[in-house]
Amino acid sequence: MNAQSSTSATPLKGSRHVPDSVRSSVDERPAVERGVVPAERETAHTDNTAKAAISGLQALAIQHEMRVNYERVIDETSSEDGSATDQKSLLSFKRLLKKPESLLILSLIWKESSFISQDMVQSIGMDKTFRSPITQHGLAIALSDEPSDVSALNSIVRSVSIAAQHFGLVQREAISPTKIALTGTEKLHDLMLRLSEYNSATLERIPQTVR
């Protein structure tokens, strides 16, 4: 009987049983309290994490403000429209042009326009992407990640360029039965410069405390 009691009290080989005498001697306090990790290092880590979070918030604020700025210049441009287009179509064009993908498409058309020189583009580490003129299908190809995306993107570019043409931002010209040339106008150039001014003011207004 005593032998059985002695055997049952013996830990099995490979088990994780820790005798009470050993467990009581283990210091379960946090590493900082035990002096394993200096308190200064832990504080620095916390500060860096907080700074990263603040930086992220600033980035979101800037992104939001720049989107508001873009919507503002579209509103300003559409208010100058003197055509007899019905109000429903006008609002539809405006909503389409305010989408982020429309800004990307208009920016590329503007970059390829005659108002932006090759030297200007190269001075910021970029280059002209298209051989003149830029076409609707060519722009769709440039924006696509996969060949299967081209058809859908071609439809988007077409819709955006038609809306932009309505407000005098883009000229669409059929240069062949299957090719539509897209040309940025002086009005598009003025819109992009105005947007740049608004964005510069945003960057000055939002504090950049974390670099």
Backbone bond lengths (Angstrom), bond angles and torsions (degrees), N, CA, C in turn:
res aa  C-N    CA-C-N  psi(-1)  N-CA   C-N-CA  omega(-1)  CA-C   N-CA-C  phi
1 M - - - 1.479 - - 1.513 110.80 -
2 N 1.343 115.60 -45.99 1.448 119.76 177.63 1.512 111.33 -63.34
3 A 1.322 115.68 -35.99 1.464 120.07 -179.51 1.513 110.61 -65.62
4 Q 1.344 115.19 -40.79 1.463 118.30 179.11 1.523 111.21 -64.16
5 S 1.327 117.97 -39.87 1.463 122.05 179.36 1.506 110.40 -62.97
6 S 1.341 115.44 -41.33 1.456 120.11 -179.32 1.506 110.78 -65.48
7 T 1.333 116.90 -38.48 1.458 120.73 -178.35 1.523 111.07 -68.73
8 S 1.342 117.41 -40.95 1.467 120.51 -177.72 1.514 112.22 -67.79
9 A 1.327 117.36 -23.37 1.463 120.72 -178.79 1.508 112.01 -84.30
10 T 1.342 117.38 -10.59 1.464 121.46 -177.55 1.521 109.98 -85.95
11 P 1.356 118.81 125.95 1.460 120.86 -179.05 1.517 111.20 -60.15
12 L 1.307 117.14 142.41 1.448 121.47 174.92 1.514 109.37 -69.70
13 K 1.310 115.68 150.00 1.458 120.81 178.80 1.526 109.26 -63.85
14 G 1.331 116.43 130.18 1.461 120.74 179.00 1.513 113.78 87.90
15 S 1.351 118.45 -4.49 1.463 119.64 179.71 1.516 110.02 -76.69
16 R 1.356 115.27 165.68 1.452 120.55 -178.59 1.520 111.42 -101.82
17 H 1.301 117.38 18.47 1.454 120.65 -179.97 1.518 109.94 -64.58
18 V 1.346 114.72 129.23 1.463 120.37 176.69 1.505 108.45 -114.08
19 P 1.318 117.10 120.82 1.466 119.81 179.93 1.517 111.49 -55.94
20 D 1.339 115.73 147.12 1.460 120.23 -179.28 1.512 111.78 -57.61
21 S 1.324 116.54 -34.97 1.462 120.07 -177.77 1.526 111.22 -64.89
22 V 1.346 115.64 -33.42 1.467 119.80 178.94 1.520 110.14 -79.98
23 R 1.366 116.53 -41.87 1.458 120.55 -177.39 1.516 111.22 -60.74
24 S 1.292 116.97 -38.60 1.458 120.74 -177.26 1.517 111.79 -66.87
25 S 1.347 116.20 -19.98 1.456 119.00 -178.78 1.528 112.99 -92.27
26 V 1.363 117.56 -5.32 1.453 121.25 -179.21 1.524 109.53 -80.39
27 D 1.334 115.98 127.22 1.464 121.11 179.12 1.527 108.42 -86.31
28 E 1.324 116.62 109.40 1.455 121.31 -176.30 1.525 112.70 -95.33
29 R 1.322 117.34 12.34 1.452 120.05 177.84 1.534 110.08 -69.62
30 P 1.373 118.15 156.78 1.467 120.94 176.60 1.515 111.07 -55.55
31 A 1.329 115.42 153.61 1.463 120.60 -176.37 1.519 112.22 -57.93
32 V 1.350 116.47 -36.84 1.465 119.12 -179.15 1.521 111.01 -63.82
33 E 1.356 116.49 -41.97 1.457 120.24 -179.13 1.525 111.17 -67.44
34 R 1.347 115.76 -31.05 1.472 118.88 179.86 1.522 112.03 -82.48
35 G 1.347 116.63 -4.43 1.449 119.87 178.58 1.509 113.71 81.95
36 V 1.340 117.46 7.29 1.458 120.10 -179.89 1.521 110.52 -71.95
37 V 1.354 116.64 -42.11 1.456 122.41 177.39 1.520 107.62 -113.08
38 P 1.330 118.45 122.04 1.460 120.14 -179.54 1.521 110.96 -57.46
39 A 1.328 116.40 139.17 1.457 121.01 179.97 1.525 111.41 -59.65
40 E 1.332 116.66 -34.19 1.460 120.38 179.96 1.523 111.51 -62.04
41 R 1.352 116.23 -38.65 1.461 120.05 -179.38 1.527 110.23 -67.35
42 E 1.330 116.56 -40.33 1.458 120.50 179.45 1.529 110.44 -65.15
43 T 1.331 116.89 -40.26 1.465 121.17 179.02 1.521 110.84 -65.22
44 A 1.336 116.61 -41.25 1.461 120.60 179.33 1.519 111.16 -63.28
45 H 1.334 115.85 -38.99 1.465 120.03 178.56 1.522 110.66 -63.62
46 T 1.338 116.64 -42.73 1.459 121.25 178.69 1.519 110.97 -63.65
47 D 1.335 116.82 -42.62 1.466 120.84 179.64 1.522 111.06 -62.38
48 N 1.340 116.81 -42.86 1.466 120.42 -179.61 1.521 111.04 -64.82
49 T 1.327 116.38 -37.69 1.462 120.23 178.35 1.521 110.36 -65.12
50 A 1.331 116.35 -41.67 1.462 120.68 179.08 1.526 110.93 -65.17
51 K 1.322 116.82 -40.69 1.460 120.39 178.92 1.524 111.01 -63.50
52 A 1.325 115.97 -40.38 1.468 119.62 178.62 1.523 110.72 -63.31
53 A 1.325 116.26 -38.64 1.468 120.54 178.99 1.531 110.65 -66.29
54 I 1.329 116.20 -41.80 1.466 120.61 178.64 1.530 109.98 -63.97
55 S 1.335 115.84 -41.93 1.456 120.34 178.76 1.523 110.83 -60.50
56 G 1.339 116.27 -40.20 1.458 120.50 178.12 1.513 112.05 -63.66
57 L 1.340 115.67 -39.78 1.465 119.86 178.15 1.522 111.20 -64.81
58 Q 1.320 116.11 -39.17 1.460 119.96 178.50 1.521 110.92 -64.95
59 A 1.323 115.64 -40.65 1.468 119.67 178.97 1.526 110.68 -62.09
60 L 1.331 116.02 -41.50 1.465 120.05 178.33 1.528 111.06 -64.89
61 A 1.325 115.90 -40.13 1.464 120.24 179.83 1.530 110.77 -63.97
62 I 1.328 115.70 -42.40 1.465 120.47 179.37 1.527 110.45 -65.19
63 Q 1.337 116.01 -43.36 1.459 120.47 179.24 1.529 111.16 -60.45
64 H 1.331 115.46 -43.45 1.466 120.23 179.09 1.524 110.97 -63.63
65 E 1.328 116.29 -46.26 1.460 120.25 -178.15 1.527 111.25 -62.48
66 M 1.339 116.41 -38.95 1.464 119.49 -178.95 1.525 111.07 -68.76
67 R 1.321 116.03 -33.03 1.466 118.02 175.70 1.527 110.32 -67.84
68 V 1.331 116.30 -40.52 1.466 120.57 176.54 1.528 110.23 -61.57
69 N 1.332 115.70 -40.21 1.463 120.23 178.57 1.525 111.18 -60.91
70 Y 1.339 115.89 -42.30 1.460 119.79 -179.65 1.533 110.43 -64.90
71 E 1.317 116.35 -43.97 1.465 119.53 178.78 1.537 110.27 -62.69
72 R 1.311 115.18 -33.15 1.472 119.67 179.38 1.526 110.93 -65.30
73 V 1.341 117.82 -45.40 1.468 118.83 -178.61 1.527 111.27 -68.69
74 I 1.336 117.29 -30.65 1.465 119.47 175.57 1.526 109.97 -66.70
75 D 1.336 116.52 -41.95 1.468 120.18 177.39 1.526 110.72 -62.50
76 E 1.326 115.81 -42.28 1.461 119.74 179.99 1.532 111.02 -63.86
77 T 1.318 115.61 -40.88 1.471 120.24 -179.36 1.517 111.24 -68.91
78 S 1.327 116.38 -42.16 1.466 119.63 -178.16 1.518 111.69 -68.90
79 S 1.332 116.51 -27.43 1.465 119.38 179.49 1.524 111.29 -70.21
80 E 1.347 115.94 -18.63 1.458 120.54 179.49 1.524 111.57 -85.85
81 D 1.327 116.60 -7.02 1.461 121.07 -177.14 1.532 110.78 -69.15
82 G 1.330 114.14 125.31 1.453 118.33 -178.05 1.512 113.28 -112.00
83 S 1.322 116.83 15.56 1.463 119.53 -178.85 1.521 110.75 -77.06
84 A 1.313 113.68 170.95 1.467 119.13 -177.55 1.526 111.92 -94.22
85 T 1.330 117.15 21.96 1.463 120.93 -179.54 1.531 109.77 -62.67
86 D 1.320 116.43 139.57 1.456 119.27 -179.81 1.528 110.40 -66.68
87 Q 1.321 115.24 156.74 1.459 121.54 -173.95 1.521 111.85 -61.90
88 K 1.304 118.33 -35.62 1.457 121.47 -179.33 1.523 111.33 -63.99
89 S 1.327 116.93 -44.02 1.467 120.81 178.69 1.524 110.55 -67.78
90 L 1.326 115.94 -38.26 1.464 120.73 179.63 1.528 111.01 -60.82
91 L 1.325 117.04 -46.55 1.459 121.45 179.42 1.529 111.05 -65.21
92 S 1.334 116.13 -36.65 1.459 120.34 178.81 1.522 110.72 -64.16
93 F 1.339 117.18 -43.18 1.462 121.64 178.27 1.532 110.36 -63.05
94 K 1.332 116.02 -43.03 1.466 120.25 -179.04 1.527 111.23 -63.47
95 R 1.316 117.28 -45.77 1.465 120.70 179.47 1.525 111.34 -60.14
96 L 1.313 115.80 -39.65 1.466 119.84 179.69 1.522 111.07 -65.97
97 L 1.330 116.59 -44.54 1.462 120.04 -177.50 1.527 112.70 -69.47
98 K 1.324 117.86 -21.22 1.465 120.41 -179.83 1.529 113.13 -80.82
99 K 1.316 117.31 -7.29 1.461 120.23 179.80 1.533 110.58 -72.12
100 P 1.348 117.25 147.82 1.473 120.59 -179.25 1.522 113.61 -56.01
101 E 1.341 117.26 -37.95 1.463 119.08 -179.13 1.525 111.45 -66.81
102 S 1.333 116.70 -27.33 1.467 119.86 177.46 1.524 110.19 -68.88
103 L 1.326 116.74 -40.21 1.463 120.49 176.90 1.524 110.22 -60.56
104 L 1.317 117.14 -42.61 1.460 120.59 178.90 1.523 110.87 -61.88
105 I 1.317 117.11 -45.89 1.464 121.55 -178.83 1.533 110.82 -64.20
106 L 1.328 117.03 -45.89 1.460 120.17 179.42 1.523 111.83 -65.33
107 S 1.332 116.63 -35.91 1.466 120.57 179.06 1.522 110.99 -64.19
108 L 1.322 116.79 -41.28 1.466 120.66 179.30 1.525 110.97 -68.01
109 I 1.319 116.96 -41.41 1.470 120.15 177.51 1.527 109.72 -62.37
110 W 1.335 116.35 -40.65 1.461 121.28 179.07 1.521 110.97 -65.15
111 K 1.335 116.48 -44.24 1.476 120.12 -179.31 1.521 111.75 -60.30
112 E 1.332 115.75 -33.40 1.460 120.06 -178.25 1.524 112.83 -87.12
113 S 1.335 117.29 -3.02 1.460 120.44 -175.88 1.530 111.62 -76.64
114 S 1.328 115.00 169.71 1.472 120.79 -179.84 1.526 112.04 -72.05
115 F 1.324 117.60 -11.83 1.462 120.94 -179.48 1.535 111.73 -78.51
116 I 1.327 116.22 -15.68 1.469 121.34 178.58 1.521 108.25 -115.08
117 S 1.326 116.22 115.84 1.461 120.44 -176.60 1.526 111.48 -79.49
118 Q 1.317 114.77 160.61 1.463 120.39 177.29 1.523 110.32 -61.68
119 D 1.331 117.38 -41.23 1.465 121.32 179.26 1.523 111.38 -61.61
120 M 1.324 116.19 -39.48 1.459 120.34 179.84 1.525 110.50 -63.98
121 V 1.315 116.17 -43.39 1.457 120.54 -179.57 1.529 110.61 -66.47
122 Q 1.318 116.72 -42.99 1.466 120.43 -178.96 1.521 112.29 -68.14
123 S 1.328 117.53 -26.13 1.470 120.76 -178.90 1.519 112.56 -66.29
124 I 1.340 117.05 -18.74 1.467 120.46 177.50 1.528 111.22 -110.92
125 G 1.329 115.15 20.05 1.464 119.86 174.53 1.506 114.95 79.13
126 M 1.321 117.58 20.15 1.460 121.15 179.38 1.525 109.35 -117.07
127 D 1.319 115.81 -174.17 1.455 120.68 179.92 1.517 109.25 -153.22
128 K 1.308 115.56 157.94 1.460 119.82 172.71 1.531 107.52 -66.86
129 T 1.322 116.60 135.15 1.458 120.95 -173.70 1.521 112.84 -92.24
130 F 1.313 117.26 -33.44 1.458 121.30 -171.24 1.516 112.19 -113.46
131 R 1.316 114.35 150.58 1.451 119.58 166.53 1.526 106.82 -77.96
132 S 1.305 116.12 135.61 1.470 119.67 -177.86 1.520 109.74 -64.65
133 P 1.322 118.77 137.44 1.464 125.76 -2.51 1.525 111.30 -90.77
134 I 1.314 115.84 160.92 1.454 120.96 174.53 1.525 107.71 -76.29
135 T 1.310 116.80 134.67 1.463 120.07 -178.79 1.521 111.31 -111.39
136 Q 1.310 114.66 160.75 1.465 121.00 179.62 1.523 111.00 -58.62
137 H 1.326 116.37 -47.19 1.464 120.29 -178.83 1.528 111.05 -69.99
138 G 1.326 116.78 -37.84 1.464 120.19 178.77 1.513 112.24 -63.33
139 L 1.325 116.17 -37.82 1.466 120.30 177.88 1.521 110.55 -68.17
140 A 1.327 116.50 -38.15 1.471 120.22 177.71 1.527 110.44 -62.84
141 I 1.318 117.00 -40.06 1.471 120.88 178.60 1.531 109.88 -64.41
142 A 1.338 116.69 -42.81 1.467 121.05 -179.13 1.522 112.12 -63.43
143 L 1.314 117.20 -31.62 1.461 121.53 -177.71 1.526 113.08 -85.47
144 S 1.319 117.53 -14.90 1.462 120.94 -173.66 1.528 112.12 -84.71
145 D 1.327 115.40 145.25 1.459 121.86 174.19 1.523 111.01 -92.06
146 E 1.313 115.83 -29.68 1.460 122.28 -179.10 1.526 109.24 -131.88
147 P 1.335 118.03 148.76 1.467 120.47 177.70 1.529 112.88 -55.07
148 S 1.322 115.82 -30.43 1.463 119.83 -179.06 1.526 112.44 -69.96
149 D 1.353 117.24 -13.93 1.462 120.98 -179.63 1.521 113.15 -85.24
150 V 1.331 117.29 -16.64 1.468 121.44 -169.72 1.525 112.43 -59.97
151 S 1.311 117.17 -44.94 1.464 120.49 -176.76 1.531 111.72 -59.89
152 A 1.329 116.51 -47.69 1.465 120.58 -179.74 1.528 110.59 -65.24
153 L 1.335 116.96 -41.06 1.464 120.31 -179.98 1.523 111.54 -68.88
154 N 1.309 116.68 -33.70 1.463 120.16 176.56 1.527 110.34 -61.09
155 S 1.325 115.97 -38.91 1.461 120.88 178.03 1.522 111.08 -65.80
156 I 1.357 116.29 -40.20 1.468 120.53 179.02 1.528 110.59 -65.88
157 V 1.336 116.34 -46.32 1.468 120.76 179.67 1.528 109.97 -60.47
158 R 1.311 116.36 -40.65 1.461 120.77 179.12 1.533 110.40 -60.69
159 S 1.334 117.01 -49.39 1.466 121.06 -178.06 1.518 111.69 -62.58
160 V 1.344 115.95 -43.83 1.469 120.22 -179.10 1.528 110.83 -65.56
161 S 1.321 117.10 -42.74 1.467 120.06 -178.20 1.534 111.26 -67.95
162 I 1.327 117.46 -33.52 1.468 120.16 176.21 1.531 110.38 -66.34
163 A 1.341 116.55 -42.91 1.469 120.28 177.21 1.525 110.84 -64.04
164 A 1.332 116.31 -41.74 1.460 120.80 -179.84 1.526 110.83 -67.41
165 Q 1.325 116.65 -35.69 1.461 120.49 177.53 1.527 110.37 -63.36
166 H 1.319 116.95 -37.07 1.461 120.53 -179.70 1.522 111.26 -58.40
167 F 1.344 117.35 -37.04 1.463 121.43 -179.20 1.523 112.43 -94.31
168 G 1.328 117.16 9.38 1.456 120.64 175.91 1.516 114.82 77.45
169 L 1.335 117.07 18.87 1.461 120.81 -178.30 1.524 112.14 -88.71
170 V 1.298 116.73 -28.07 1.465 122.58 -176.18 1.523 109.20 -138.26
171 Q 1.329 115.11 143.44 1.453 120.91 172.39 1.527 108.82 -106.42
172 R 1.317 116.53 130.91 1.461 122.93 176.23 1.524 108.11 -107.33
173 E 1.334 115.05 128.71 1.461 119.24 -178.74 1.520 109.66 -138.10
174 A 1.322 116.48 127.14 1.463 121.50 177.80 1.529 108.66 -78.36
175 I 1.332 116.27 112.27 1.465 119.94 179.74 1.522 111.66 -99.50
176 S 1.328 115.75 -6.72 1.460 122.45 173.18 1.525 106.11 -164.32
177 P 1.320 117.94 169.60 1.471 118.94 179.78 1.519 114.08 -58.52
178 T 1.332 117.15 -21.47 1.468 119.80 -177.06 1.529 113.75 -119.50
179 K 1.330 118.20 2.31 1.463 120.96 -176.48 1.525 111.08 -123.42
180 I 1.334 114.91 128.66 1.465 122.08 176.49 1.524 107.89 -116.07
181 A 1.331 116.27 116.83 1.463 120.63 177.69 1.524 109.47 -81.75
182 L 1.338 115.33 139.64 1.465 121.54 179.39 1.529 108.58 -116.90
183 T 1.317 116.61 121.73 1.459 121.01 -177.22 1.520 110.29 -122.59
184 G 1.330 115.96 127.74 1.453 119.86 176.64 1.517 110.56 -75.21
185 T 1.321 117.14 136.01 1.463 122.00 -177.75 1.526 111.45 -95.66
186 E 1.327 114.49 173.54 1.465 119.37 176.63 1.528 110.41 -62.94
187 K 1.309 116.44 -31.15 1.460 120.11 178.75 1.526 110.72 -66.65
188 L 1.327 117.34 -37.79 1.469 120.57 175.40 1.522 109.77 -65.53
189 H 1.327 116.63 -40.56 1.468 121.24 178.13 1.524 110.42 -59.44
190 D 1.322 116.87 -45.38 1.467 120.93 179.29 1.534 110.76 -64.04
191 L 1.324 116.59 -39.22 1.469 120.33 178.91 1.526 110.79 -62.24
192 M 1.318 117.28 -44.59 1.462 120.34 -178.24 1.527 111.68 -68.05
193 L 1.323 117.33 -35.44 1.465 120.26 177.08 1.527 110.90 -67.87
194 R 1.340 115.94 -40.02 1.458 120.07 177.10 1.525 110.55 -63.93
195 L 1.330 116.28 -41.72 1.462 120.68 177.83 1.516 110.46 -61.58
196 S 1.323 117.11 -40.17 1.471 121.06 178.48 1.525 111.11 -62.30
197 E 1.323 116.43 -39.26 1.470 120.12 178.34 1.523 111.03 -64.98
198 Y 1.312 116.94 -43.41 1.465 120.94 178.68 1.533 110.86 -63.73
199 N 1.321 116.49 -41.13 1.464 119.99 -179.74 1.526 111.60 -67.79
200 S 1.332 116.23 -36.71 1.471 119.52 177.08 1.526 110.56 -63.36
201 A 1.319 116.20 -40.49 1.467 120.30 177.63 1.521 110.93 -64.69
202 T 1.326 116.69 -35.70 1.467 120.83 177.85 1.523 110.34 -63.87
203 L 1.316 117.19 -44.46 1.467 121.04 -178.93 1.522 111.49 -64.53
204 E 1.319 116.96 -32.50 1.457 120.52 177.98 1.529 111.47 -74.90
205 R 1.333 115.69 -31.80 1.465 119.94 -176.29 1.524 112.68 -79.10
206 I 1.327 117.06 -37.48 1.458 119.92 -179.49 1.513 109.02 -85.97
207 P 1.338 118.40 118.94 1.472 121.67 -176.67 1.521 112.37 -60.93
208 Q 1.310 114.79 134.89 1.455 121.07 178.76 1.531 109.07 -105.76
209 T 1.315 116.37 69.54 1.467 120.63 -175.31 1.521 112.79 -79.40
210 V 1.330 116.78 -19.82 1.466 119.82 -179.78 1.517 107.99 -116.31
211 R 1.283 117.52 119.65 1.461 121.77 -177.41 1.517 109.36 -107.18
